């Protein structure tokens, strides 16, 4: 009899502890802690700093509006150094901090190891600058989402624009063998196939450069000799700025089109405005061209705090990631990871970010991401290209 009572008491105690644990997820009154994983140092530090600033602005706007679940939010930054090895270290740090969710990161190859770690630890992560198709198609992840578009959508946009709008009869495609850049190049090549079959265009150059190098004269000369109507470079802005400068000096005169990591203010500085002017880029809309109510609030506060606006879409997608996480917490009425992930997969109607609704597919991809062709204007700023 005494043994039976003891078992009952143990079961009752376990139930109380379980319910207490559950209540902690929804009844806590402290600040909700979220992490931003970003390249604060390294090759892509410029993008990382803008992401940090964008999330800071979004945090202030969300908290001024009352936060979520009656609580304020706070975001801690972990630096992934712009490389996969440090990305894994940053992810482990975020996990050890026991944050509710993570925003990050920039670059598909940098995001991949971190996403694996977050998945293993059942922590929601929302990428903002990682577009490789394989992040969601090659591996099923329950807790990974992204607010940016995918490479296949960008490749399709480029192919259609280059052939149908620009009338390109010969196309050069260059990448840097990174997960992101090679992915965009392959998707662009795939999207061009119907035009190749119809003999409306041809690919006269398809090759890679090595990122981090400074002298691209051999690659530029080889590309120049193919006499392309359009040159599409799908890599990142540090190399893009050097490439377009060296191509100009080598006498290459065809339009340069960068993928959506190729052009920002740093690209213009590296290339020089005289060369950068007129360069094109396939990418999602900049915040200057977004008309949502939140975008207006975001622009005003960002300009007030930093005296400029983000010169690429990725930092704004970092802000969107925060809005998505906060929206999912509100929908779930909980900070539990499974509840947040379920809400993101199934219940995001009405959740808005800077760039609009943040709805996700079953794989975690953002729905309905638009693309535009941008051009570096005479003052170095990006404007929508008018052919």
URRA-V752132 format. One record per run of one state. SS is the DSSP state (h for helix, s for strand, l for the rest). FROM is the first residue (numbers start at 1). TO is the last residue. If there is no record, write none. Layout:
ss:SS from:FROM to:TO
ss:SS from:FROM to:TO
This chain:
ss:l from:1 to:1
ss:h from:2 to:27
ss:l from:28 to:31
ss:s from:32 to:38
ss:l from:39 to:44
ss:h from:45 to:64
ss:l from:65 to:67
ss:s from:68 to:68
ss:l from:69 to:70
ss:s from:71 to:71
ss:l from:72 to:72
ss:s from:73 to:79
ss:l from:80 to:83
ss:h from:84 to:96
ss:l from:97 to:100
ss:s from:101 to:103
ss:l from:104 to:105
ss:s from:106 to:106
ss:l from:107 to:107
ss:h from:108 to:120
ss:l from:121 to:123
ss:s from:124 to:127
ss:l from:128 to:128
ss:s from:129 to:129
ss:l from:130 to:133
ss:h from:134 to:137
ss:l from:138 to:143
ss:s from:144 to:146
ss:l from:147 to:150
ss:h from:151 to:165
ss:l from:166 to:169
ss:s from:170 to:175
ss:l from:176 to:178
ss:h from:179 to:197
ss:l from:198 to:201
ss:s from:202 to:208
ss:l from:209 to:216
ss:h from:217 to:224
ss:l from:225 to:229
ss:s from:230 to:233
ss:l from:234 to:236
ss:h from:237 to:249
ss:l from:250 to:254
ss:s from:255 to:258
ss:l from:259 to:264
ss:h from:265 to:271
ss:l from:272 to:272
ss:h from:273 to:276
ss:l from:277 to:279
ss:s from:280 to:283
ss:l from:284 to:286
ss:h from:287 to:289
ss:l from:290 to:292
ss:h from:293 to:306
ss:l from:307 to:313
ss:h from:314 to:332
ss:l from:333 to:336
ss:h from:337 to:346
ss:l from:347 to:351
ss:s from:352 to:353
ss:l from:354 to:355
ss:s from:356 to:357
ss:l from:358 to:359
ss:s from:360 to:360
ss:l from:361 to:365
ss:s from:366 to:366
ss:l from:367 to:371
ss:s from:372 to:376
ss:l from:377 to:381
ss:s from:382 to:384
ss:l from:385 to:387
